[in-house]
Amino acid sequence: MALLTSACSGGSGGGANESRPDNELHIAVYGDAAASAEQAAADRFNETSDVKVVVDSLPGDDTYPTAVRTSLGTANAPDIFMSWGAADIQQLVDAGAILPLDDFIAQVPELKSSFLPSVFDGEVIDGVSYGIPMRGVAPTFLFYNKSVLADAGLEPAASWDDLVSQSATLADSGVIPVALAGADKWPTQMWFQYAFARQIGNEQVAKGLAGDAEVWASDGSKKALDDLSGLIGDGAFGATFDSVGYSNQGTTALLSQGKAAYELMGTWNYATLAAADPTFAAEDLGWIAFPSLDGGEGKAGEIAGNLSNYYNVAADTRYPEVARDFLKELYSDDFVKDELALGNLPPTVSAGDFIAADTTIDAQKKEYLTFVFDLVQNAPSFQLSWDQTVPTASKTGLQDAVAGYFNGSLDSAAWITQMQALTAPAGQ
């Protein structure tokens, strides 16, 4: 594999790969609609740089990571490329294929200080920074139907106990308390992420996902499973959640049509609901942070979801200083504005001010974006979605495990055993 070669030819202290093009810095962009902001950044940079940034668009699908990895260490490799968090780049870090960025940050502190700490830390490994955040941040939280709650005489749930008590009230009124796209499995995972964040805290969750088997067998883990089991048993998700989908807008219909009160989902759900039913989104859609849990070990305000994407620099880039200077574009005013125009919430500390000042954003969307920004800015930690944290080979097994616990095919002991196996270090 070519990336292993890069560890020898251009890893830490390995020197530049002179086979790369002269006076060009190549960026492999993920070829979707959001890439337009990255192209615009390159165009701005090229106005004053002798070494020109060349944007190479790769297909915006699951083939992107493989295309990048197989090219590293060759003359055709990108100098800068996109990744999805620490687990995604761990193999490249181990191979010496990614340039540590601490020297860049020492020279340009804004490469770190310009970003929300809980997001920036997503590609800090063993205290070393490897990535700069560069796309929208997407935590998960509860969306709710205002009319459904009002008709039941309820306020949005502030605690886990509220969710439990409200589930009974809502079910008695013929409403599904929580819309859950169990058929897609990954939405079910979101409930584990918060149950565990509240009971044991994201720091312990991270240890478990990194291979600490004792985390999954701990008393706190068992309490989190009991909490989830209680909601399931009380009918919080209805009787048919395992056959409801998100990709086919099953939960979208349940929430917007008043057949469900809540849905736990990521930031993208706002656009999905607004497109499906603009009237509902404008008049009856609400959102709140995931409720607290009395007695849990987690820190107040801890969140989970998709942190951001990151730009990494190949260890054998021919022009490291140029790469450093281009990365400054990721917190520039123009880049932040371009991201907001695309509907993305940039993970920069300046994003809140830009949202407040932007007169082109309607009042409700401005309220929504401000809520998301504050949620992330105030979070003591932000746990990347579990299926993006574990090794790729464990992703399907993890999704099967969370689905199995919810549908009753796995009990607590079996689920713990599965998680210990799925997160075990390689070779164990």
Secondary structure, DSSP 8 states (H G I E B T S, - for coil): -HHHHHHHHHSTTT---TTS-TTEEEEEEEESTTHHHHHHHHHHHHTT-SSEEEEEEEESSTTHHHHHHHHTTSTT--SEEEE-SHHHHHHHHHTT-B---HHHHHH-THHHHTB-HHHHGGGEETTEE--EE-S--EEEEEEEEHHHHHHTT-----BHHHHHHHHHHHHHTT-EEEE--GGGSHHHHHHHHHHHHHHT-HHHHHHHHTT-HHHHHSHHHHHHHHHHHHHHHTTTT-S-GGG--TTTTHHHHHHHTTSEEEEEEETTHHHHHHHH-HHHHHHTEEEE---B-TT-SS-TT-EEEE---EEEEBTT-S-HHHHHHHHGGGGSHHHHHHHHHTT----BTTHHHHHHH-TTS-HHHHHHHHHHHHHHHT-S-EEE-HHHHS-GGGHHHHHHHHHHHHHTSS-HHHHHHHHHHHTS-TT-
